[in-house]
Amino acid sequence: MEQLETTILDSTIPHRLLFWCTPSSELVQYSTQCEAPQIVENGGVEVLSFTQLGEPAFSERLRSSIPRGISHVYAPTVARMSSVVLGPERFTDIYPLGSGVNVYRPGFQKNSNEKEGCDGTLVGPSEGFVGSFAGCPFIVLSGPTHTGEKLCLAAHAGRDSLMDKRLIASGTASRSHFSIVDALVAFARKQHADPRELTLRSFFSIPWEAYPHNLNDPEYAQINRQRYVFLGQHQRDDGIFIQKDGVLHFCLSSLIQYQAKQLGIGRIETGLCTLPKDGAHAYTTHPSLGGSVRNLVLLTRR
């Protein structure tokens, strides 16, 4: 296997920017990066939520992160962890950032005043994908199609995007695909791609050591136990739950690895650029940056 080109670019601020790009020999060329939030003048932490799209300061901040030559950038509405992949034509809301760069978001659902929930989409040449994530993995499925196209699908892969929470809790499915990995493969098949010829990678996940799922947690014990039992019965526990110091932890990268393998994806590389346990990057359980603080995740395709 080729050496993975993983780099921390800014050595003056530890873990401020994580960057990864495909080997030069690969068919589909793309790069991914994860920017930690900045500390602002009053000592607070920069807010990178996409609820600010349209605000001049946030637009300028976002545009500064997007390389030249990229004019179309897709920003799915990931908060619902829907496991939905929409085609680019469904991204009908346009937010100009200036200098010819536009961010595209899903429009309203048919006969509804609610925006379409969406975790992923198709990214074309010289296009991008952007999101504000807090330890949820970012996954990319790429490779050839039988019609000669070069496929690149990008998606948010939070825990509840990877597992249908209602199905686990009640036995009744809440959506068409149990996992965003399933949804990506189904979309790829519609594009005339064979999963055996594709590569799936995951990036920027919360470290499993920082993601406890205690079976006796005072608030989440029931759903944690349901997840634990479900994975043991239906998907096997291939290192997904890890015991350390008497506490059970959840490894999202291992879950993605297992699901991708079950779907017959030819090449799988998970856990790339896992967020550091210490430093500036935010994740859900970060001791100082938890809660609403987010990192800025970006994919650009060459």
N, C-alpha and C positions, 0 to 999 in steps of 0.2 A: 504494500500500500504506500502511496506517496506521502511524503511528510506534509502534515497539515500546517498551513501558514497562519498561525495564531500569534497575535501581537498585542501587547499593551503599548499604545502609541505615546501617551504623555507620561513620561517617567517622573516629571516634577510633581504631579498630583497622583498619588497611588490609586490605581484602579479607576481613574476618571473616564477613560475611554477604552473599551474593548473592541477589537477589530479582527475580522477573519475574511479571507477571500479564497475562492476556488483555485486549485492548482491550474497552471497555465495550459495543461494538456486536456482539461475537461471540456466536454461539449458545450455545456451551458455555463457561462461565466457570470458570476455575481459576487458581491461582497456584502457582508453584514457588519453592523456596528451597534454598540450599546453605550450610550452616554449617561453618566451619572448626573443627577441634579446638582446644580451649582449652589454654593452658599451665597446668599444675597446680603446686601449692605446691613440690614438690621439684624443679621445673625440667623435669619430664617433660612428655609430651604426652597429653592426654585420649584415652582409648580409647573409640571409638564402635562397636565390634563388636557385632553382634546376638547373639553367643554369650552376652552378659550379660543378655539378656532374662529377667526374673524376679528379677534382683538389685535391691533397693530403690533404691540410688543411681542406677543406670542408668534405672530406670523413672521416677524423678523427673526426671532430666535430659531424658528423651524427652518426658514429659508437658509440660514447660515450653516445648517447641518447637511444640506442637500448638495451634492457635487454638481459642478457644471455639466450641462448636456442632458440632465434629467428634468423633464418638464411636467410629466404626469406622475403623481405620487398618490397611491391608494391608501386610505386610512379606514379600515373596517371598524364597525361599531361592536367592540368585543366585550362590553360589560356584561352581556347576558350569557356569555360562554355558550353560544348556540350550536356549535359544531356545524355551522352552515358555511358553504363556500359559494360565493356569488361571482358571476362573470363580471368583467369590467363594465359592461354596458348597464349594470344595475347601480353603478356609482354615479348618480346623477346630480348630487349636490356639489357645487364647485366653490372652492375657497382660494382665491388668488393670493399668492404670497409675494408677488412682485418679481421682476426680472424674468417674466415668462414662465414662472413655476406655479402650478396649480395643484392643490390637494383635492382629491375626489373622495366623497363619502357616500354610502348607500342612501337612496332616497326613501320616501315613505312607502310602507306596504300598501298594496292595492286596497282601496276602499277603507283606508285607515289613516289616522293622524299620528301613527307611531312609526319611527324609523325602523328599517329592516335590521334585525340582528345578524351579525356576520363575523366569522372568525378569520376567513381567508379569501383569497382571490388569485386570479391569473395575472402574472406580471410579465409584460412584454419587453423586448429589447429597448434599452434607454429609458425604462420606467422604474418606479420605485414603490416601496411599501413602507409605511411608517406607523408606529403605535407607541403608546405610553404603557409600559408593562412594569410590574413590581414582582419579578421573580417567576412569572409565568413563562414557560419556554416559548421560543420562537422556532417554528419548523419550516423547512423548505423541501419540497419534492421536485426533483428536476430530472431531465433526460430527454431522449428522443421519442417521437411519435412515429407511427407507421405511415404517416402522410408527409414525413420529412420536416415537420416543425420541431423546434427546440422548446420544450415545455419547462416552465418555471412557475410553481405554485408556492405561495407563502401564506403562513397562518399563525395566529395566536393559539397557544395550546395550554391554557390553564387547566388545573386539575379537573374542573367540572366541564371543560371542553373535551377532555379525554375520557370522561366517564359520565354517563347520563345519571345525574343525581336522583331524579325521580324514579327511574327504573330500579336503581339499587335500593331505594327506600321503600318503594311500594309494589314493585313488580310490573308497573305500567310505564311504557316508554313515553318520553315527552317529545321525541323528535325522530327524524328519519334515520339518523346515524348515531350509533352509540358514542362514537369518538370522532374528533376532527381528523384523525388519521384515516378512519374509514371514509369520511367525506372527501378527503383529498384524493384517495385512490379511486373512488367512484367518479369524481370529476375528471381525473386523468384518463380513465377508461373511455369516457365520452369524447375525449380529445384523441382517441385512437392510440393510447399509450399502453404498453405492457408493463405491469408493475415490476416484473423480473428485470427489466432494462432501466429501471429508475433508481435514483439515489435519494434517500431521505436523511436529512441532518437536523439536529436540534441544537439550539444555542441559548445561552444566557439564562439558564434555569437557576432558581433558588437552590443553594446547596442542601442536600438531604439532611445534613446535621442541623440545619436551621429550620427544619420543617416537621416539627413533632405532630404526631397524630395519636395521642395517648388514648387508650381504650377506656380509661377511667376519667377522662377530662370532664370537669363539672358541667360544661356547656355542650361539648361536641361528642360525648362518649357514644351516643346512640348511632349517629351517622358514621363515626369512625369505625365502630364495630361492624356496621353494615358493609362498609367498603372492604374491610379486612376479610370478612366472610365471603363476600362476592368474588373478590380476586382469588381467594383460595379455591372456590368452587368452579369458577368459569374461566379464569385467565391464568391460573397458577401464579404463585408468588415468586417470580424469578428475581429476587433482590429488590422488589418494589417496596416492601416493608423491611426496615432494618432496625434491629434492636441495639440500643447503645445506652449504657448506664441506666438500665431499667426502664427506658422510655422508647416507645415505638416511633420511628420516623418514616416519612414517605419520600421515595425517590422517583420524581417525575420522569427523569431520563430513562430509568429502567422500565417504567410503564410504556413509554414511547417505543423503546427498543423491542419490547415484547409484542406490542400491537403491530408494529411494522413487520416483524418477522412472521407473524401469523397471516399477514396479508400478502406475503410472498414478494416483498420489495427486495430487489436484487442487492442493493448496497445500503447499509445502515450505519450512520455515525452519530451517536447521541452524546449529550453532555459536553459539547464543545463550548469553550469560554464560559463555564459555569461561574456564576457570580461569586466573588470572594466572600469568605465568612466575615471579614473585616474590611473596612474601607468605605468609600463614598457611595457605592451603588445601593439603591433602595430595594428591599423586598418585603413581603407581607409581614414577616415576623422580625424585621430588623429592629434591634433594641432602641435605636434613636431615629430611624427614618421609616418606620413602619406606618401602616394606615394609608393615608391618601397620597403619599409621596411616590413618584414614578420615575423610571428611567426612560430615556428616549431611544427606541429601537428602530433601526433603519436598514432596509435592504435596497441596494441598487443593482440593476442588471446591466451588463455591458453588451 
